[in-house]
Amino acid sequence: MERYFKRKSTVMESSSPPNEVVNSSKQACLEINLEDLPLDPGLRTRIWDYHPNVRDQVRRAYLQKGPFQPRNHTFPQRNLSGGPRRFIPAWFDEFPTWLEYSVAKDAAYCFCCYLFKPNTGEQAGSDSFVGKGFSNWKKKSERLQGHVGGPMSAHNQAWSNCKAFSKQIEAQTEYKTLLGASVSCMRFLLRQGLLFNGDDEYEDSNNQGMFADLLRLRCNYDEDIKAVTLNNAPLTLKLTSPDTQKDIEIAISTEIINAIVRDIGDSLFSILIDEFHDMPSQDQMAIVLRFVDKGLVIERYLGIVQATDNTAVSRKGAIDDFFSTHGLSMAKLRGQGYGGTSNMQGELNNLKTLIMKANECAFYVHCFAYDLRSTLIAMSKNHLEIVGLFTWVAKVVNVVGEFVECRDTLREKHGVLVFEALNTSELLSEQGLNEGSSKFKTLISLFTMFSSVIDVLEVLAEFGLDSEQKSKARVLLGPLQSFGFIFSLHMMINILRITDGLSQALQKNDQDIVNAMNLVRVCKEQLQVMKESGWDSLLNEVSSFCQKHEIEVHNMDDRFLTRGRKRDQVITNMHYYRVELFCTVIDVQIQELNVRFTEMNTRLLLCVACLNPSDSFSAFNKQKLICLARYYPNDFSTLDLMILEDQLEKYIMDMRSNIEFSGLNGITDLAQKMVETKKDSVFPLVYLLLTLALILPVATPRVDRVFSAMNIVKNRLRNQMEDERMKDRLIPYIETDILDSIDDEVIMQRFQNMKNRPCQL
């Protein structure tokens, strides 16, 4: 490579010794302070002795200050050619743009030649106006005019370069002003989630959005921005185009991510993953990292990653690429959690297993903040009969919702009681079908008001506003009054009653892990009992309900009548409803609970519970805490385990006797109090246990708000939003505190470095 590209030397031509020039150049590059540059031209460092990387900065600083002309100075006299001579201040008026005077050397200098005269030796009046200075006041007219010279003189060329550079500085100043205004406007809009896709911010556009409006508003209060934006800036520098907006968004989101990664540093962390179904592609995962800083649990949203398909291997590859892109180490991962309703639609177990193969300490725990009922309902929908149940329930919601439009007819034909009952029902809220708890309530409402719902549907079928409404009501009456629907309704209500208490306990703010794990065990046992001995009672309940509402009850010994293609094997109603529906759905519930609450992570959580400081550290158990440390061999060596045993004995004695640690509510309070009192340094291994416990995503209320924020922003944005742009807009909307900590100058520099710009800062 040396044959084709020569390394650029930092040594410029100079009369100084080579070593001195190199040292001077390096020092000027490393230690230059533009505010402390000497004004006196006789004391300045030669422009060519500055490092090339800072030379233009020095020129810019001097041009902003202008030539040094101390008009009020008492100029000393000297005897020259038989008479006293001195510098005359009026010469500044004669040569105002370039003439300078050095108080230190009592000599005249040329401002533009100092800045831009080529470093090619002496010419055009020698080097006296740049180096040692001109001080022969007797020959003023001859030397000053001679220095200026003709049109192609070195001075005039330097002056031309000086004017061109000044215009460049002016353009850069205007550009920086406009870019700063654009960044601040974009920062505000992203923070509020107010940007829309497809806005065209060009001045002659009829589709301008909030960005242009906000920029104009700023102009009304800032004359500098107004002049630059609306009058003087050329089209390429107006910084209002959609492409420029997009680049600013990317610059902002990139700086936020970099700030988060810097905050994490070498800390241990866990990862929280949720499918993002509102995106055009279904194979996307939102990523949140959870870590501990000075005893405080911090969760940060880092963006959305795209998998090639919905397999666990593809998702694991996308996570690996994400870690690599942001300089995160899989070796630092100490926990994994998954949110949302479907939880990777069956890929959860495979994905968490792949991650644990890469890092055995990346333990999975169920995210308590998420509604367990939603997940159990989603898993039940793997059975077509349950899909049908919730599909028909959703249609009931839509049709009954039209009840308000024909309420006068219904009041007349059916009475006020039915109207009021349905009008206040959960069934009228479509939002009630979004969460597991609301779905459960909706099933209960349909069960308790079944007669009223059927009556209303019959009225709508006969007296609906139009044929479409009548048809919808008639279509619903058949499935709702079928044995299969009633059986599925009763079965799901009974199953969700068992899991309802567990789901509510997990979502409490004050987590009691021991009781929660006991509830998990009880819930599994109840489901197993229901499967083994609950069939007869359920069938009797369903049969009684059908008889009450005049619905035909199937004979369990009869052949099951299939819809669609014929079965290869003839089965009875008993086999279908008991084996293929009842037992299958219960098995799915038990299996999902086993996946989420394995024997391994249950033991892990029970060990974590021993750190709870409530009731004077009554849950403390030294052996279980040592067992907890053994789960993390990468963090606790054999020697550490021996030291930990001694630390735990001293720790519990100190905690129980220290008034400052009484009345703490949880391990988060405990960790913060240890940092506050510097006990984290006294008991470092105990504090490490606390950190590992806090990293586990057992309770994550903030990540729940993160994903809620995604839905809010998605609803505000247009459906054509690109995936990457959606990510760039979500990050500043969610991580507003990080956004507020980043200076505009940093964002502007990031924007500049992304690609070649028409102007430089």
Phi, psi and omega in degrees: 000330181296336179292330187254331182234120178269135178294131181288127182277142176271359181268116180264161178299135182197157176278350180283159176301149184306312181298322181293322181293316180299313181296318180296318182295313180297319181294320179297325180289323186274327191244008185296136176235108186297334180286336184258013178297134182293136179280325182294121183297336179285345182253000184284151168283139179302141184300326182281352176272351175281152177297142181305331182289339183243358186300314180293330176295320178295315178301316180298318180297318180289323179295324178294331179273332180083173180296145181278111184227085182283081187295330183270004180289145175274102186283127183287151177261148177223147178281115179231118178057046173085007180208157179289134179227151176205168177289135181258123181301334180297340178297334176299323180288330181285325179230068190288336189271342186225338185286131178231160179229134178261116176294322183294323186247001182048056183214157179262148181224163177253119184295311184289326178291324176301319185280323192228003179295130180301147181272068185236026178093193185273132175199163177051067179086024180056203185258013188293329181277000178239318185270272185277345178090158179259128182222011178273083188295340181293326182258037184304303185300316182295315186282319181293313178294322179295327178296320179297311175069198183276184184301329183257016180293162179300323180296311183293327175294320177295322179294321177298317177296324180295315180294318179297319180293324179296319177295322178297319178297318180297317178296319179295323178296315178296318180298316180296321178298314181292318179296320177298320178294319180295318180296317181294322177293315180295321178302314181296314183293319178294323180298326181267355182066039188253004181275146180237145179283140176099355177292140179244110189268010177295150188299327182266011182278147174265004183238038179288147182247203186292332182299310180296321180296317181292322178296319177295322179297319177297322180298327181294339183248357181223104185295327179297315179293320181299316181295318182289317188286310191266339187244303194268332188290131174292166185302321183289346182247011182286338173058038179239000183288157177302323180296320178294318177303316181298317179296321178295319177301314180297318180299318181294311182296324179296316180294325178295314179299316180299321179295320179294315180297322177295321179296321179292315178054234180263014182291154170286149183207166173237163182243137176241130187236139176218138173293143181246091189283344182283351180282158180303322178263145182272353185260051182237144182231130173274135186246129173233134177253141183239126179214174184241131178231112180054044177084354183257129177283128181235132176239128184234131176278128183246355176132189182243132179249148184253124174263153181289331176206186186264020177276159180296323181297317179294319180294319178297320177297321178295322178292319177299316179297322179298314179298316181296318181300320186259011176068030179263145184256129176297335180294339180270357183284129182232010179187156176215140179218155184227136182244186177088178185279310187276335180051058176069016173047056176092348180272357183304309184298319180293319182294313181294330177292318178297320179293320180289335174292325178284331180209107185294345181265002180273073187288139174270135170226149178293134180282106187298336184290343183270150182285109181297328181299322180299318180293316181295322177295317180299319179291327178295331182289359172293344176265131184299327181295323180285324174301315179298320179303307183287334176293314180291325177297318179297321179292324175300317179302313183294316183289316179294333176298334177281357180304322183299327184292332181241036186295329180296317178297318181293321177300319184288319187273333188231347175098163185290329187300313181296318180301310183296321181297314181285326184293335179257006184283154172300336184298335183278356180255110177294333178295339178295347179265007183270329184243152182301319181296320180289325177296319178298315179296324179295318177298318178297317180298318179295321179295313184286334183245028186303315181298317181295321180295316179298318179299316181295318179298322178294320178295316179296323180296332181261323186241023180300164183293327181210177183295327180295317179294320178297319181295318179300317181294318180296319180298324182286330185299325181295300181299320183295335181254031176255154180296320181299318179295314182296320179297312180298321180298311182293319182297314182292325177297317180294320179293315182290335174296322180292317184273350184297315181298319179296315181299317179294320181295321181293331185268004177292146179293320180268092186288127171249093189297320182299311180293325179297316179294326175295321178295324176300313180299315180297319181297316178299317181295319180295320178295321179295318178297319179299319180294319186279326187225011183259000184295312185298316181294322179294316181297318177297319179297315180293316181298317179297318180296317180295318179297321179298324184254018174058046177250136183296131179262129181288143170280121186294341180272350180286163178290136178285126182271116181271152175258142180087220183292147180287147177284148174290331183240129179283129180234160178269166174301322180300314181296317183294307187287327182273314186273305188282338180250296186301302183291323182296314181294319178295319178299321178297319179296314180295318180298318180294321176295323178293324178293318184279329181234076179286166177298325181294305184286339174293315176298320180300314181292324178294326175291319178300323181299338180289349177274351183300125183274359183299152178051051177057044176059041183293337181277356185300132177215109187298318183294321178291327179289325174293322176298321177299318180296326180292339176292345184238071182295338178285343183249340181231111175281175178300320178293321179299321180297322177293318179293322180300319180301318178290320180296321182297322179295315179290324181300310184292326176294318180294316183296314185288338180262356184260119183297332182293340183255014175270148177079012177285146187263339183192180184289337175294314176299320181297315181296317180294321179292324178295320177293318181298321182265006180063021175288342177295334176277331180285320181237068187297324181287326176293320178294326176296320175300317178300317180299314179297323178292319181290330180294326180302128184281058180291309178233119185227072179296329183289321181295330175297320178291328178300311183287332172294320178298325178301315181294324179297311181294319181299320179294330180280334184269161181279155187293341181280004183302128176294149182301313182295321181290325175300317179298315183294331180274333179289320186301307179291334178290323182274315184263061184293327181292324175292318179302317182294337182273352183263128181285148178302324182299322180294317179295319180297319180292322176298317178301316181295321186281351183291325181198173177292129181250156177299335181219153179253156178285000000 
